[in-house]
Amino acid sequence: MTTRYADVHKNPQGPGDARPTAQEVVHDEGLEGQLTDRSFLITGASSGIGVETAKALFTTGSTLYLTARNLDKAKDALGGEIVSSPRVHLLELDLESLASVRACASQLLSQTKTLDVFIANAGVMATPEGRTKDGFETQLGTNFLSHFLLFLLLRPALLAAAAAPGPDARVVFLSSIAHRYSEVDFENPNLDGAYEKWKAYGQSKTALLWAANEIDRRYASQGLRAFSVQPGGIQTGLLQHMSEEEKSGLTSDPTLGPQFKSPQQGAATSVWAAISRSLEGKGGVYLEDVQIAKEYDASEGQWAPGYFPHAYSPAKEKQLWEMSLKMVGVEE
């Protein structure tokens, strides 16, 4: 039942309210200790909801591949029980470098030939204008292009897992309500001479949404399904590039403030996307508040849930795929 958590999200009361945490999702699915034959990759497992996603999925008994740019920071954040477990593997990954993406993928594939679930969680938000090591606009390069390349490199392992008996293999790309801010600028993806931090962030999150839809379209028939996730507003390190005035403006907003979640609650939709049996046989959908999102209704106000009409754009999803292949230097 994909609407299990719908009612509890209708009247949010702020972080720590009755909305489910990632661990509660695992419990409600009855999967504590039950996924010993499954493997998960989570990027950005050194802070925020990446850590909470890892902690919740660890309780399923599964094998975890956890990436971070700073492995010492990840070890501190994850804690001794997880870090010392023989079923947890830490991998170094700098999403500002395609060379680092290739090295990380190579390391993972040297340890396993199958991967059941890939959660593209890591990201940056509203950064000053900059470029990655490969010359891409920072937010597009970090949030989207590196995860796109990582998916391409790990695709054989995901399809191998999908071909085995059992549940679908899954890809979970973290998008955002910010997909509403901007579509992808195909003429100027690096926003040269036209940089605005929220437009850049929105573009990167629309790209992740579109890529998930396209992955599902291409690979659903082989048992690999893909989802995009809007985790919700969470006070994490993601806000580091925002001014105190910007931050307080969000949390004090009478409509938006109560919608903010704890990191544990913020990880719930990612975990639900990764493991819920109610999503088996589904894919190519945008998830929000631990359910399949509906289309945004402007009459409900600026911060109402839902996706913008451009979220489902098959022609643009295909165009993005083809442009991104060229940008990361992969031929199909």
C-alpha positions in Angstrom: 0.0 0.0 0.0 1.8 3.2 -1.2 -0.5 5.5 0.8 0.3 4.0 4.2 1.8 7.3 5.5 -0.4 9.7 3.7 -2.6 10.8 6.6 0.3 11.4 9.0 1.8 13.9 6.6 -1.4 16.1 6.3 -0.8 18.1 9.5 3.0 18.4 10.1 4.1 19.7 13.4 7.9 20.1 12.8 10.9 17.9 13.4 10.3 14.8 15.5 6.5 14.8 15.1 4.4 11.7 14.1 5.8 11.5 10.6 7.9 8.3 10.2 11.6 8.0 10.6 13.7 5.8 8.3 14.0 3.2 11.1 10.3 3.1 11.5 9.9 2.4 7.8 12.3 -0.6 8.1 10.3 -1.8 11.1 6.9 -1.3 9.4 8.1 -3.3 6.4 9.1 -6.1 8.8 12.6 -6.1 7.3 14.9 -5.9 10.4 17.5 -8.6 9.9 15.7 -9.8 6.8 17.8 -8.5 3.9 21.0 -10.4 4.4 21.2 -11.2 0.7 20.8 -7.6 -0.5 23.4 -4.9 -1.0 23.0 -1.1 -1.0 25.3 1.7 -2.2 24.7 5.1 -0.5 26.6 8.2 -1.5 27.2 11.0 1.0 27.3 8.8 4.1 29.3 11.2 6.3 26.5 13.6 7.4 22.8 14.4 7.3 20.3 12.0 5.8 23.0 9.9 4.2 24.1 8.8 7.7 20.5 8.2 8.8 19.8 6.2 5.6 22.8 4.0 6.3 21.9 3.5 10.0 18.4 2.4 9.1 19.5 0.0 6.3 22.2 -1.4 8.5 19.5 -2.9 10.7 18.2 -5.0 7.7 21.3 -7.1 7.8 22.3 -6.1 4.3 25.7 -5.4 2.9 26.4 -1.6 2.7 28.8 0.3 0.4 29.0 3.8 1.8 30.8 6.6 0.1 32.2 9.9 1.4 34.8 12.4 0.4 36.2 12.3 3.9 36.3 8.8 5.3 37.3 9.9 8.8 34.3 12.2 9.0 32.1 9.3 7.8 33.5 6.9 10.5 32.8 9.5 13.2 29.3 10.1 11.9 28.3 6.4 11.4 29.7 5.1 14.7 31.7 2.1 15.7 29.1 -0.7 15.3 28.6 0.1 11.7 32.1 1.0 10.7 33.5 -2.2 12.3 31.0 -4.5 10.7 32.3 -6.9 8.1 29.3 -6.2 5.9 30.0 -2.4 5.7 32.5 -1.1 3.1 33.6 2.5 3.1 34.6 3.9 -0.3 36.3 7.3 -1.0 34.3 9.4 -3.5 34.8 13.1 -4.5 31.8 14.0 -6.6 33.7 17.0 -8.0 35.9 14.7 -9.9 34.9 12.2 -12.6 38.3 10.4 -12.0 37.3 9.9 -8.4 33.9 8.5 -9.6 35.7 6.0 -11.9 38.1 5.0 -9.1 35.2 4.5 -6.7 33.2 2.4 -9.2 36.3 0.3 -9.9 36.8 -0.4 -6.2 33.2 -1.4 -5.6 33.2 -3.7 -8.6 36.3 -5.4 -7.4 34.4 -6.3 -4.2 31.1 -7.4 -5.8 29.6 -8.2 -9.1 26.0 -7.5 -8.0 24.4 -4.4 -6.5 20.8 -4.4 -5.5 20.1 -0.7 -4.7 22.0 2.5 -5.6 21.0 5.6 -3.5 22.4 8.8 -5.0 22.1 10.8 -1.8 25.1 13.2 -1.7 24.8 16.7 -2.9 25.5 20.4 -2.4 23.1 23.3 -2.4 23.1 27.0 -3.4 26.9 27.2 -3.7 28.8 30.2 -4.9 29.5 30.0 -8.6 32.3 27.5 -9.3 33.5 24.6 -11.4 34.3 21.0 -10.7 37.7 19.5 -11.6 36.2 18.6 -15.0 34.9 22.1 -15.7 31.2 21.6 -14.9 29.1 24.1 -12.9 29.5 22.9 -9.3 25.9 21.9 -8.5 25.2 20.2 -11.9 28.5 18.4 -11.8 28.4 17.3 -8.1 24.7 16.5 -7.7 23.9 15.1 -11.1 26.7 14.3 -13.6 28.9 12.4 -11.2 26.0 10.3 -10.0 25.0 9.8 -13.6 28.4 8.5 -14.5 28.5 6.3 -11.3 25.2 4.8 -12.4 26.6 4.0 -15.9 29.7 2.3 -14.4 27.7 0.3 -11.9 24.9 -0.6 -14.4 26.3 -4.1 -15.0 26.2 -4.9 -11.3 22.7 -3.5 -10.9 21.4 -5.4 -13.9 23.1 -8.6 -12.6 21.2 -8.2 -9.4 18.0 -7.4 -11.2 18.3 -10.7 -13.3 18.6 -12.8 -10.1 15.4 -14.3 -8.5 13.8 -11.9 -6.0 12.8 -8.3 -5.8 13.6 -5.6 -8.4 17.0 -3.9 -8.3 16.5 -0.2 -7.6 18.0 3.2 -8.3 17.0 6.1 -6.0 18.1 9.6 -7.0 17.5 12.4 -4.5 15.8 15.2 -6.2 14.1 18.1 -4.3 11.1 20.5 -4.2 13.7 22.8 -5.9 13.1 20.9 -9.2 10.3 23.5 -9.5 12.9 26.4 -9.7 14.3 25.4 -13.1 14.3 22.9 -15.9 17.6 21.9 -17.5 19.2 24.6 -19.7 20.2 22.5 -22.6 21.8 25.5 -24.4 23.9 26.6 -21.4 24.0 23.8 -18.8 27.0 25.4 -17.0 25.0 28.7 -16.8 28.0 30.6 -18.1 27.3 34.3 -17.7 23.9 33.5 -16.2 24.6 31.9 -12.8 22.1 32.1 -10.0 22.5 29.7 -7.1 18.9 28.6 -6.9 18.5 28.2 -10.6 21.6 26.0 -10.6 20.4 23.9 -7.7 17.0 23.5 -9.3 18.5 22.5 -12.6 20.6 19.8 -10.9 17.5 18.4 -9.1 15.4 18.4 -12.2 18.2 16.5 -14.0 18.2 13.9 -11.2 14.4 13.5 -11.5 14.5 13.2 -15.3 17.4 10.7 -15.2 15.5 8.5 -12.8 12.5 8.5 -15.1 14.8 7.7 -18.1 16.6 4.9 -16.2 13.2 3.3 -15.4 12.0 3.6 -19.0 15.2 2.0 -20.3 15.7 -0.8 -17.8 12.3 -1.7 -16.2 11.9 -4.6 -18.6 15.1 -6.0 -17.1 14.0 -5.7 -13.5 15.8 -2.5 -12.7 13.4 0.3 -11.4 14.2 3.9 -10.6 12.7 6.5 -8.4 13.3 10.2 -7.6 12.9 11.3 -4.0 12.1 14.7 -2.4 13.3 14.1 1.2 11.8 17.3 2.6 13.2 20.3 4.5 15.9 19.2 6.9 18.4 21.3 8.9 21.7 19.7 7.8 25.0 20.7 6.5 23.3 21.1 3.1 22.3 24.6 4.3 25.9 25.8 4.9 25.9 28.2 1.9 22.7 29.9 3.1 22.8 33.1 5.2 21.3 33.1 8.7 18.6 35.4 7.3 17.7 32.9 4.5 17.6 30.0 7.0 15.4 31.8 9.5 13.1 32.9 6.7 12.4 29.3 5.9 12.0 27.9 9.4 9.8 30.8 10.6 7.5 30.6 7.6 4.1 29.6 9.1 3.4 27.1 6.3 6.9 25.8 5.6 8.3 25.8 9.2 6.1 22.9 10.4 7.0 20.8 7.4 10.7 20.7 8.4 11.8 17.2 9.4 14.5 15.7 11.6 17.4 14.0 9.7 15.9 10.6 10.7 12.5 11.6 9.2 14.3 13.1 6.2 15.8 9.7 5.4 12.4 7.9 5.5 11.4 8.4 1.9 14.8 7.3 0.6 14.6 4.1 2.7 11.0 3.5 1.6 12.0 3.9 -2.1 14.9 1.4 -1.5 13.0 -1.4 0.3 9.2 -1.0 0.3 7.4 -4.0 -1.1 4.5 -1.7 -2.0 6.8 -0.2 -4.8 7.6 -3.6 -6.3 6.9 -3.5 -10.0 6.7 0.3 -10.0 9.1 3.0 -11.0 9.7 6.2 -12.9 7.8 8.1 -10.2 8.7 11.1 -7.9 8.3 10.2 -4.2 7.6 12.7 -1.4 6.5 12.3 2.2 6.9 8.5 2.0 4.3 8.2 -0.8 4.1 8.7 -4.6 3.7 12.4 -5.1 0.8 14.1 -6.8 1.0 17.1 -9.1 1.5 20.4 -7.4 -1.7 22.5 -7.0 -0.9 26.2 -6.8 -4.1 26.9 -5.0 -2.6 25.1 -2.0 0.2 27.6 -1.6 3.8 28.0 -2.5 5.1 25.2 -0.2 2.4 22.6 -0.9 3.7 19.2 -1.9 3.7 17.9 -5.4 5.7 18.0 -8.6 5.7 20.6 -11.4 4.4 19.6 -14.8 7.9 19.5 -16.3 8.8 16.6 -13.9 7.6 14.1 -16.4 9.0 15.0 -19.8 10.0 11.9 -21.9 11.5 13.9 -24.8 13.6 16.1 -22.4 14.6 13.1 -20.3 16.0 11.4 -23.5 17.7 14.7 -24.5 19.3 15.0 -21.1 20.5 11.4 -21.2 22.2 12.0 -24.6 23.8 15.3 -23.5 25.0 13.8 -20.2 26.6 10.9 -22.0 28.7 13.4 -24.0 29.5 15.4 -20.9 30.9 12.5 -18.9 32.6 11.0 -21.9 30.7 7.7 -22.2 29.6 6.2 -25.5 26.7 3.8 -25.7 
